[in-house]
Amino acid sequence: MEILFYILIIFIGFASGRIGHIIFGPLNTPHHWTFGLVSIGSGLILFNHSFAILLLCWGIGCFISDLKDFLGLKLWGVDENTEFKFWGID
């Protein structure tokens, strides 16, 4: 049952990344994979704390939602105008 909770947190991270793409995509801001990477790093550093696994799971979901920009090493800038697909990886 606990694994389902962590999968839910990963999904929430993915969904927040996709919503962030809609809201902040047209702005000249950091790409949201950076927030996912910072969250993963924080989760690994703070691993002895109870919320660290939540940070780690949320960061994984957020990072996956912007994997295409990570692979292109896009750190900062405006996202390209494309047809939005919730299940897509931007």
Sequence and secondary structure as in RCSB ss.txt:
>XXXX:A:sequence
MEILFYILIIFIGFASGRIGHIIFGPLNTPHHWTFGLVSIGSGLILFNHSFAILLLCWGIGCFISDLKDFLGLKL
WGVDENTEFKFWGID
>XXXX:A:secstr
 HHHHHHHHHHHHHHHHHHHHHHHTTSSEE THHHHHHHHHHHHHTTTSTTHHHHHHHHHHHHHHTHHHHHTT  
EE        TTS  
